[in-house]
Amino acid sequence: MSKKANQSGRKKGSDKRKNTFKKYGKNTQRGLRIKEAELAKKAEKRIQQAQIINNNKTKKNKTKKNNKAKK
């Protein structure tokens, strides 16, 4: 086999650290802190989407009421 067959290159330190974290770092202080931050971001996003949906519903309801009042 020639050297060109395996083009994987040298591993960087950040790759090693990321892979180690994937294997062992889930239940550490750092892992829990990262997980908590992700959950907070997801919750914030969910709240914003719910507010957008509610705003759209209220706008539709207002236009329906206005249309009924005009008739």
BELURLIN-V81500 format. One record per helix or strand. SS is the DSSP state (H for helix, E for strand). FROM is the first residue (numbers start at 1). LEN is the number of residues. If there is no record, write none. Layout:
# BELURLIN-V81500
ss:from:len
SS:FROM:LEN
SS:FROM:LEN
This chain:
# BELURLIN-V81500
ss:from:len
H:3:3
H:13:12
H:29:42
